[in-house]
Amino acid sequence: MKFISFVFAALVYSLNLFAAPVITDNHIKIDQFGYRPADRKIAVISNPVTGYNSSSHYSPGNNFQVRRWSDDAVVYSGTISAWNGGATHSQSGDKVWWFDFSTLTAEGTYYIFDITNNAGSYQFDINENVYFNPMKQALRTFYYQRCGIAKSTPYAQTGWTDAACHKGSLQDLDCRLYNNTNPSTSKDLSGGWHDAGDYNKYVNFTFETMIDLMLAFKFNTSVRGDNYNIPESGNGIPDILDEVKYELDWLLKMQNANGSVLSITGVMNYTSASPPSSDNSQRFYGPATTSASYTASALFALGAIQFNSIGQTTYASTLQTAAVNAWNWAVSNPNITFYNSGIVGAGEQEVSTYEKLVRKMALATISVWSNRKHYLQNFF
């Protein structure tokens, strides 16, 4: 009997370690990343009224709780408030309520509980570092976007491994000019990242992304880890810069000897295959343009600053030289364009006059940061 009592107590204890709502209902929506202790904390409760999911009716009770995931202890109680006086949101077709539990600041793992319906949300965390893992996984997305390398374990998760792509005949190692496929135009344009929804690679489209990554490194020390589980992890260089370097190395290949920068690497007609290694389409490159050269110049210049700051002076010098050469060519050739739509790639990569100015402004800012006045002399 004592043994049975012991087993029963042990089972109860183990169940409490993994307590959870009896019913998990996705009408109760939380921030799946979690909440920092001092942040405002809102759960959203929805009732579909019109639209594809209008049959999924949900009538929330007025009283809600926050419960600790491990033992179901109630740590906060409150009432919900209707959005816009109970009106139906025109776009979503939902009626919505807010449950504000901002005063709960204790770190832990919790869920929201609707007392009336005996239903709860998925679990969420409250702690200072809730955004670290999402940020880490977001950066790892660029590893999966890499062109020309195998995605292997332990870096790629099960189901996402793949052989090296676009290394076949007449692909990125032997890429030809779009309007002259003579072998004399062959270039090695391997590497870099695929675009978001296709396997093309656009110089201009990488501008905002690369600027954001390098500014994140410059201004936020918390992103400078060397343990993001990419092939370069542990090499003494922050992984965010390792990933940036993968794209910069491709941009260096896109630069001609005269300093100009090619605009695009991609296919002549929109084709796709999955996974990337199964794509056997011939690949081409577009001509050098003013906008691509300004884009690359800005990225080379900012890259030079960042890599110099971590002692990678040789690479920084290479980037600085490339930046100056690209800038000089763009200044001397201010109106060279290539509208690729219907020719190479999927999206139109040529930019407007305003966007060219943005790139020039970026260079001017970089010249101030780096105390190099070369760009400013030609800008004003």
C-alpha positions as CSV (number, residue, x, y, z in Angstrom):
1,M,0.0,0.0,0.0
2,K,2.8,2.4,0.8
3,F,4.4,1.5,-2.5
4,I,1.1,2.3,-4.3
5,S,0.9,5.6,-2.5
6,F,4.4,6.4,-3.4
7,V,3.8,5.6,-7.1
8,F,0.6,7.7,-7.1
9,A,2.4,10.7,-5.5
10,A,5.3,10.3,-8.0
11,L,2.8,10.3,-10.9
12,V,1.0,13.4,-9.6
13,Y,4.3,15.2,-9.2
14,S,5.5,14.3,-12.7
15,L,2.1,15.4,-14.2
16,N,2.5,18.8,-12.4
17,L,5.9,19.2,-14.0
18,F,4.2,19.2,-17.4
19,A,0.8,20.7,-16.5
20,A,-1.1,22.3,-19.4
21,P,-4.6,23.4,-20.2
22,V,-7.1,20.6,-20.8
23,I,-8.0,22.2,-24.1
24,T,-5.6,24.3,-26.1
25,D,-7.5,26.7,-28.2
26,N,-5.9,28.8,-31.0
27,H,-8.6,31.5,-30.6
28,I,-6.5,32.6,-27.7
29,K,-3.4,34.1,-29.3
30,I,-0.2,35.0,-27.5
31,D,3.3,36.2,-28.6
32,Q,5.0,32.9,-29.3
33,F,8.4,34.6,-29.0
34,G,7.4,35.6,-25.4
35,Y,7.5,38.8,-23.5
36,R,10.2,40.7,-21.6
37,P,9.3,41.4,-18.0
38,A,8.9,45.2,-18.4
39,D,7.1,45.0,-21.8
40,R,3.4,45.5,-22.3
41,K,1.8,42.0,-22.5
42,I,-1.3,41.5,-24.5
43,A,-3.2,38.2,-25.4
44,V,-5.7,38.5,-28.2
45,I,-8.9,36.5,-28.2
46,S,-10.8,36.2,-31.5
47,N,-14.2,35.0,-32.6
48,P,-14.5,34.5,-36.4
49,V,-17.7,36.1,-37.6
50,T,-17.2,36.3,-41.4
51,G,-14.7,34.7,-43.8
52,Y,-13.3,31.2,-44.4
53,N,-13.2,30.3,-40.7
54,S,-16.5,31.8,-39.6
55,S,-17.8,28.3,-38.6
56,S,-15.1,28.2,-35.9
57,H,-17.2,30.2,-33.4
58,Y,-15.7,31.1,-30.0
59,S,-17.5,32.9,-27.2
60,P,-14.9,33.8,-24.5
61,G,-15.8,34.3,-20.9
62,N,-15.1,37.6,-19.2
63,N,-12.6,36.4,-16.7
64,F,-9.2,35.1,-17.8
65,Q,-6.1,34.0,-15.9
66,V,-2.4,33.6,-16.4
67,R,-1.3,30.2,-15.1
68,R,2.1,28.8,-14.6
69,W,2.8,26.0,-17.1
70,S,4.6,23.7,-14.6
71,D,1.9,23.5,-11.9
72,D,-1.2,25.3,-13.1
73,A,-0.8,27.9,-10.3
74,V,-2.8,31.1,-11.0
75,V,-0.4,34.0,-11.1
76,Y,-2.7,36.7,-12.5
77,S,-6.4,37.2,-13.0
78,G,-8.3,39.8,-14.9
79,T,-11.0,40.6,-17.4
80,I,-10.9,41.0,-21.2
81,S,-11.9,44.2,-23.1
82,A,-13.6,44.3,-26.5
83,W,-11.8,45.9,-29.4
84,N,-13.6,48.9,-30.9
85,G,-16.7,48.4,-28.8
86,G,-17.2,44.9,-30.0
87,A,-17.2,45.7,-33.7
88,T,-16.2,43.1,-36.3
89,H,-12.8,43.9,-37.9
90,S,-13.4,44.5,-41.6
91,Q,-10.3,42.7,-42.9
92,S,-10.1,39.7,-40.7
93,G,-13.8,39.2,-40.2
94,D,-13.2,38.7,-36.4
95,K,-14.5,40.1,-33.2
96,V,-11.5,40.6,-30.9
97,W,-10.9,41.0,-27.2
98,W,-7.6,42.0,-25.4
99,F,-6.4,40.5,-22.2
100,D,-3.7,42.8,-20.7
101,F,-1.5,41.1,-18.2
102,S,1.4,43.6,-18.3
103,T,1.7,43.8,-14.5
104,L,3.0,40.2,-14.4
105,T,6.7,40.6,-14.5
106,A,8.0,37.4,-12.8
107,E,10.1,35.3,-15.2
108,G,8.7,31.9,-16.1
109,T,6.7,29.7,-18.5
110,Y,2.9,30.4,-18.6
111,Y,-0.3,30.0,-20.5
112,I,-3.5,32.1,-20.7
113,F,-6.7,30.3,-19.4
114,D,-10.3,31.1,-20.2
115,I,-12.2,30.0,-17.0
116,T,-15.6,29.8,-18.7
117,N,-14.5,27.5,-21.6
118,N,-11.9,25.6,-19.7
119,A,-9.5,26.4,-22.5
120,G,-6.0,27.7,-22.7
121,S,-3.4,29.2,-25.0
122,Y,-0.1,27.6,-26.0
123,Q,2.7,28.2,-23.6
124,F,4.9,31.3,-23.6
125,D,7.8,32.6,-21.7
126,I,8.4,35.8,-19.8
127,N,12.1,36.6,-19.5
128,E,14.7,39.2,-20.6
129,N,16.1,37.0,-23.4
130,V,12.9,35.9,-25.2
131,Y,14.0,37.4,-28.5
132,F,17.5,35.8,-28.5
133,N,16.6,32.4,-30.0
134,P,14.2,33.9,-32.6
135,M,17.0,36.3,-33.6
136,K,19.4,33.4,-33.8
137,Q,17.1,31.3,-35.9
138,A,16.4,34.3,-38.2
139,L,20.1,34.7,-38.8
140,R,20.4,31.0,-39.6
141,T,17.8,31.5,-42.4
142,F,20.6,33.1,-44.4
143,Y,22.6,29.8,-44.1
144,Y,19.7,28.0,-45.7
145,Q,19.7,30.7,-48.5
146,R,23.3,30.1,-49.4
147,C,23.9,29.1,-53.0
148,G,26.6,26.6,-54.0
149,I,27.2,24.7,-50.7
150,A,25.8,21.6,-49.3
151,K,23.4,22.0,-46.3
152,S,24.4,19.2,-44.1
153,T,24.0,18.1,-40.5
154,P,24.7,19.3,-37.9
155,Y,24.1,22.7,-39.4
156,A,20.9,21.9,-41.3
157,Q,18.1,20.3,-39.5
158,T,16.5,17.0,-40.6
159,G,14.3,17.5,-43.6
160,W,16.2,20.6,-44.7
161,T,19.5,19.0,-45.8
162,D,20.5,19.3,-49.5
163,A,23.5,18.8,-51.8
164,A,25.4,21.8,-53.2
165,C,23.3,23.6,-55.8
166,H,23.9,25.4,-59.1
167,K,27.4,23.9,-59.7
168,G,26.4,22.0,-62.9
169,S,27.2,22.7,-66.5
170,L,26.6,26.3,-67.6
171,Q,25.5,27.3,-64.1
172,D,27.3,29.6,-61.6
173,L,30.8,28.3,-62.1
174,D,30.5,28.9,-65.8
175,C,28.0,31.7,-66.0
176,R,27.5,33.5,-69.3
177,L,26.4,37.0,-70.3
178,Y,22.6,37.0,-71.0
179,N,23.0,38.3,-74.5
180,N,26.3,36.7,-75.5
181,T,26.8,33.1,-74.4
182,N,30.2,32.8,-76.0
183,P,32.7,31.0,-73.7
184,S,34.7,34.2,-73.6
185,T,32.0,35.7,-71.3
186,S,32.2,32.9,-68.8
187,K,32.6,34.0,-65.1
188,D,32.6,32.2,-61.8
189,L,29.7,33.8,-60.0
190,S,29.1,31.1,-57.4
191,G,28.2,31.8,-53.8
192,G,26.0,34.4,-52.3
193,W,22.4,34.0,-51.2
194,H,19.3,33.0,-53.2
195,D,16.6,35.7,-53.4
196,A,13.6,35.2,-51.1
197,G,11.4,33.2,-53.4
198,D,13.6,32.1,-56.2
199,Y,17.2,31.0,-56.9
200,N,18.3,34.2,-58.7
201,K,20.8,36.5,-57.0
202,Y,20.3,40.3,-57.3
203,V,22.9,42.9,-56.2
204,N,20.4,45.7,-55.6
205,F,18.0,43.5,-53.6
206,T,20.8,42.7,-51.1
207,F,21.3,46.4,-50.1
208,E,18.8,46.7,-47.3
209,T,19.4,43.3,-45.9
210,M,23.2,43.7,-45.7
211,I,23.0,47.2,-44.3
212,D,20.7,45.9,-41.6
213,L,22.9,43.0,-40.7
214,M,26.1,45.1,-40.5
215,L,24.4,47.9,-38.5
216,A,23.0,45.3,-36.1
217,F,26.6,44.1,-35.6
218,K,27.8,47.7,-35.1
219,F,25.2,48.8,-32.6
220,N,24.0,45.7,-30.8
221,T,26.7,43.7,-29.0
222,S,24.2,40.9,-28.1
223,V,24.2,39.7,-31.8
224,R,27.9,39.0,-31.9
225,G,27.9,35.4,-30.9
226,D,30.1,32.8,-32.5
227,N,27.8,29.8,-31.8
228,Y,24.9,30.0,-34.2
229,N,25.5,26.6,-35.6
230,I,26.7,27.5,-39.0
231,P,29.9,26.0,-40.6
232,E,32.0,29.0,-39.5
233,S,30.9,28.9,-35.9
234,G,33.8,28.9,-33.5
235,N,36.3,30.5,-35.8
236,G,36.7,33.6,-33.7
237,I,34.6,35.8,-36.0
238,P,31.0,36.7,-35.0
239,D,28.7,34.5,-37.0
240,I,26.7,37.5,-38.2
241,L,29.8,38.7,-40.0
242,D,30.6,35.2,-41.2
243,E,27.2,35.3,-42.9
244,V,27.7,38.8,-44.3
245,K,31.1,37.7,-45.7
246,Y,29.4,34.9,-47.6
247,E,27.4,37.5,-49.5
248,L,30.3,40.0,-49.8
249,D,32.5,37.3,-51.3
250,W,29.9,36.9,-54.0
251,L,29.7,40.6,-54.6
252,L,33.5,40.7,-55.1
253,K,33.0,38.1,-57.8
254,M,30.4,40.3,-59.4
255,Q,32.9,43.2,-59.7
256,N,34.6,43.7,-63.0
257,A,38.3,44.7,-63.3
258,N,37.2,48.3,-64.1
259,G,35.3,48.6,-60.9
260,S,31.8,48.2,-62.3
261,V,29.5,45.7,-60.7
262,L,27.3,43.2,-62.5
263,S,23.6,43.5,-61.8
264,I,22.2,39.9,-61.5
265,T,22.9,36.2,-61.7
266,G,19.9,34.1,-62.6
267,V,17.8,32.2,-65.2
268,M,16.5,33.5,-68.5
269,N,12.9,32.4,-68.0
270,Y,11.4,31.9,-64.6
271,T,11.9,28.3,-63.6
272,S,12.2,26.6,-60.3
273,A,12.8,23.2,-58.8
274,S,12.9,21.8,-55.3
275,P,15.2,21.3,-53.5
276,P,17.7,23.8,-55.0
277,S,20.2,21.1,-55.9
278,S,17.7,19.7,-58.4
279,D,17.6,22.9,-60.4
280,N,19.6,22.3,-63.6
281,S,18.6,25.4,-65.5
282,Q,21.3,27.3,-67.3
283,R,22.2,30.5,-65.5
284,F,23.2,33.9,-66.9
285,Y,24.4,37.3,-65.6
286,G,23.2,40.8,-66.4
287,P,25.5,43.7,-67.3
288,A,27.1,46.1,-64.9
289,T,24.9,49.1,-63.9
290,T,25.3,52.3,-62.0
291,S,22.9,51.3,-59.3
292,A,24.5,47.9,-58.7
293,S,27.9,49.6,-58.5
294,Y,26.6,52.1,-55.9
295,T,25.0,49.3,-54.0
296,A,28.1,47.2,-53.9
297,S,30.3,50.2,-53.1
298,A,28.2,51.0,-50.0
299,L,28.2,47.4,-48.8
300,F,32.0,47.0,-49.5
301,A,32.7,50.2,-47.5
302,L,30.5,49.3,-44.5
303,G,32.0,45.8,-44.6
304,A,35.5,47.2,-44.6
305,I,34.7,49.1,-41.4
306,Q,33.2,46.1,-39.6
307,F,35.9,43.6,-40.6
308,N,38.6,46.1,-39.7
309,S,37.0,46.5,-36.2
310,I,37.6,42.8,-35.5
311,G,41.1,42.7,-36.7
312,Q,40.5,41.2,-40.2
313,T,42.6,44.0,-41.8
314,T,43.5,42.2,-45.0
315,Y,39.9,41.4,-45.9
316,A,38.9,45.0,-44.8
317,S,41.6,46.4,-47.2
318,T,40.2,44.3,-50.1
319,L,36.7,45.6,-49.4
320,Q,37.9,49.2,-49.2
321,T,39.6,49.0,-52.5
322,A,36.6,47.4,-54.1
323,A,34.4,50.1,-52.6
324,V,36.5,52.9,-54.1
325,N,36.7,51.3,-57.5
326,A,32.9,50.7,-57.7
327,W,32.2,54.3,-56.5
328,N,34.6,55.7,-59.1
329,W,33.0,53.8,-61.9
330,A,29.5,54.7,-60.9
331,V,30.4,58.4,-60.7
332,S,31.9,58.3,-64.2
333,N,29.0,56.3,-65.6
334,P,25.9,57.8,-63.9
335,N,23.2,56.5,-66.2
336,I,23.9,52.9,-67.0
337,T,20.8,50.8,-66.4
338,F,19.5,47.3,-67.0
339,Y,15.8,46.5,-66.8
340,N,15.8,42.7,-66.4
341,S,12.1,42.0,-66.3
342,G,11.3,39.4,-68.9
343,I,14.9,38.7,-69.6
344,V,16.9,37.5,-66.6
345,G,15.5,36.7,-63.1
346,A,12.0,37.1,-61.7
347,G,11.7,40.6,-60.2
348,E,12.7,44.0,-61.6
349,Q,16.0,44.9,-59.9
350,E,16.7,48.3,-61.5
351,V,16.1,51.1,-59.0
352,S,14.7,54.6,-59.2
353,T,16.6,57.9,-59.0
354,Y,15.6,58.2,-55.4
355,E,16.9,54.7,-54.5
356,K,20.2,55.6,-56.2
357,L,20.4,58.7,-53.9
358,V,19.7,56.5,-50.9
359,R,22.8,54.4,-51.8
360,K,24.9,57.6,-52.2
361,M,23.7,58.9,-48.9
362,A,24.7,55.6,-47.3
363,L,28.2,56.0,-48.7
364,A,28.4,59.5,-47.4
365,T,27.4,58.3,-43.9
366,I,29.9,55.5,-44.1
367,S,32.7,57.9,-45.1
368,V,32.0,59.9,-41.9
369,W,32.1,56.8,-39.7
370,S,35.3,55.6,-41.2
371,N,36.9,59.1,-41.4
372,R,37.4,58.6,-45.1
373,K,36.4,61.7,-47.1
374,H,36.8,60.1,-50.6
375,Y,33.1,59.7,-51.2
376,L,32.1,63.1,-49.7
377,Q,34.4,64.8,-52.2
378,N,32.3,63.5,-55.1
379,F,28.9,63.6,-53.4
380,F,28.5,67.3,-52.9
